[in-house]
Amino acid sequence: MELDLCWVTKAGVDPVELFEKHPGRFPLWHAKDLDKNREGPVPVGEGVVDFKRIFANAEKAGLQYYFVEHDMPKDPFASIETSIRALKKITLGSKSK
């Protein structure tokens, strides 16, 4: 299963609860954030998705790879740079790929 962390959060579902209910079934993640109004994606670290908590449970999820994503950003290169910087801070010391 490839889990989109932004849209699952928008739906009101806790990704970590999914990992606990279905351990090892989420080897692929879309890493994008959700704006504070919960209307759409923003670069990682600029929204409401609790990436630190989610990545702390990566092993339980079965994470193998994650993909940085942002649907139709105004500046794709700025978005990816912001997201990658944030993810490096979040995953420092964890088993990120």
N, C-alpha and C positions, 0 to 999 in steps of 0.2 A: 504494500500500500504506500502510495506517495501522498504525504499529508501536507496541505497548505496551511501553514501556521497563522496566516492572516485571516483567511476565510473561516477556519474552524473557530477562531476567537470571535469573529464577527457573529457567528451562529450561536455564540454563548456556550460553547463546549470547551472544557478545560483539556488541553492536549495531554497533560500529565495524567489526568483521570483515564483518558483513552489508553495510555501506555500501561497503566495499572490493570485495566480490564482486559487488554489484549497485548501482553508483553511480547516483544520481538517482532511485531507485525508492521512496524513503521520504519523500514530501512532507508526511505527517501523522504526528504523534507523540502518544501519550498520555504525559504526564509525571507519573508517580507513582513513589514510591520503594518499596523492598522492605526489610522489617525485617531486623535483623542475623541472625535465625534462619532467614531465607529462607522464612517461612511466609505472609506476607501484606503488604498495602500499608501504608505509613505516609506522612506528609507528606514532600514533597521536602526533602532535606537531613538527614533523620533516619534514613536507611537506608544501604544498600550500593551503590546504583546510582551509577556514576561520571559524574554529569551534566556535570561540567566537561569531561571527555575527550569525551563524546558530543557536546556542543554545539560543541566545537572542530572537529568533523567534520560539522557541519550542512550545509555547502555540498556536500560529497561525497555526503551522503545525499539531497540534493535538497529539504531541509526548506523548506516554505512556511509551515506553521502547526503549533503545538503546543497541546495542550489539557491543562490541569491537571485531574487526576482523582485520586480516592481512593475506592475501593469501600467504601461503608457506614461512614464514620468516625463516631465517637461525637459529635463536634462538627464538622459540615461547615464552618461559617464559620471556626473556628479552623484547621482543616486547610488550607483554601484560602488563608488569610492567611499561614500558615507557608510553604506551598509557593510562593506568589508572591514572598514576600520572598527565599526561597532562590534561586529562579530569576532574580530581578533581579540578585543578587550574582554568580551563575554566568555569566549571559549579558552582563554589563556589558561593553560594547565589542564584542560579537559581533553577528551578524545575526539577532537573535531577532525573532519576530513576536508 
